Amino acid sequence: MRKKKSGKTSGQIICCEDEVTLIGDYLSSNLNAQVAATFETHMQACRDCVAFLRTYKKTIEATRAFLKISPVRDGYRKLLLRPLDGSASH
């Protein structure tokens, strides 16, 4: 993503990087009204951020679908831990 200056005052979205850090809070409705409005205005003008938001949403949807199909089981205890140097002791 490009870093695009928007000329906003302190505490608001200044570039695409700022926008990306707010996506989780935006989707969960945890932004105050002013920041949410600025976020949406930036989205209207930035195709890169819109594409990133779509990918983010699809990742959430895929993860939820996967967890519904393959619930996490207690089988992790059977995993063998190996030293970082690559040597395996069985």
C-alpha positions as CSV (number, residue, x, y, z in Angstrom):
1,M,0.0,0.0,0.0
2,R,1.1,3.5,-0.7
3,K,1.5,6.0,2.0
4,K,-0.9,8.7,1.0
5,K,-1.1,11.9,3.0
6,S,-4.6,13.2,3.5
7,G,-3.9,16.5,5.3
8,K,-5.9,15.5,8.3
9,T,-5.2,16.9,11.7
10,S,-3.6,15.0,14.5
11,G,-5.5,12.0,15.8
12,Q,-7.1,11.2,12.4
13,I,-6.1,9.0,9.5
14,I,-2.9,10.3,7.9
15,C,-2.0,7.5,5.5
16,C,-3.0,4.1,4.3
17,E,-0.9,2.5,7.0
18,D,-3.1,4.3,9.6
19,E,-6.2,3.0,7.8
20,V,-5.0,-0.6,7.9
21,T,-4.4,-0.4,11.6
22,L,-8.1,0.5,12.2
23,I,-9.7,-2.2,10.1
24,G,-10.3,-4.6,13.0
25,D,-11.9,-1.9,15.1
26,Y,-13.9,-0.6,12.2
27,L,-15.4,-4.1,11.5
28,S,-16.2,-4.6,15.1
29,S,-17.7,-1.1,15.4
30,N,-15.2,0.0,18.0
31,L,-14.3,3.4,16.4
32,N,-15.7,6.7,17.6
33,A,-18.0,8.4,15.0
34,Q,-15.4,10.9,13.8
35,V,-12.7,8.3,13.2
36,A,-15.2,6.0,11.5
37,A,-16.3,8.8,9.2
38,T,-12.7,9.6,8.3
39,F,-12.0,5.9,7.7
40,E,-15.0,5.6,5.4
41,T,-14.0,8.8,3.5
42,H,-10.5,7.4,3.0
43,M,-12.1,4.1,1.7
44,Q,-14.1,6.0,-0.9
45,A,-10.9,7.5,-2.3
46,C,-8.4,4.6,-2.0
47,R,-8.7,1.4,-4.1
48,D,-5.7,-0.2,-2.4
49,C,-7.3,0.1,1.1
50,V,-10.7,-1.2,-0.3
51,A,-8.9,-4.2,-1.7
52,F,-7.1,-4.8,1.6
53,L,-10.4,-4.5,3.5
54,R,-12.1,-7.1,1.2
55,T,-9.2,-9.5,1.7
56,Y,-9.3,-9.0,5.4
57,K,-13.1,-9.7,5.5
58,K,-12.6,-12.8,3.3
59,T,-9.9,-14.1,5.7
60,I,-12.2,-13.7,8.6
61,E,-15.0,-15.5,6.7
62,A,-12.7,-18.4,5.7
63,T,-11.3,-18.7,9.2
64,R,-14.9,-18.9,10.7
65,A,-15.9,-21.5,8.0
66,F,-12.8,-23.6,8.7
67,L,-13.4,-23.5,12.4
68,K,-17.0,-24.7,11.9
69,I,-15.8,-27.6,9.8
70,S,-12.7,-28.6,11.7
71,P,-13.2,-27.8,15.4
72,V,-10.0,-27.4,17.4
73,R,-9.3,-30.7,19.2
74,D,-7.3,-31.6,22.2
75,G,-4.8,-33.5,20.0
76,Y,-2.1,-30.9,20.2
77,R,-0.6,-32.6,23.2
78,K,0.7,-35.4,20.9
79,L,2.9,-33.0,19.0
80,L,6.7,-33.6,19.4
81,L,8.8,-30.5,20.2
82,R,12.0,-30.4,18.3
83,P,15.1,-28.3,19.1
84,L,15.6,-25.2,16.8
85,D,18.8,-26.7,15.5
86,G,16.9,-29.2,13.5
87,S,18.0,-32.3,15.4
88,A,15.2,-34.6,16.4
89,S,15.2,-36.8,19.5
90,H,12.5,-39.4,19.5
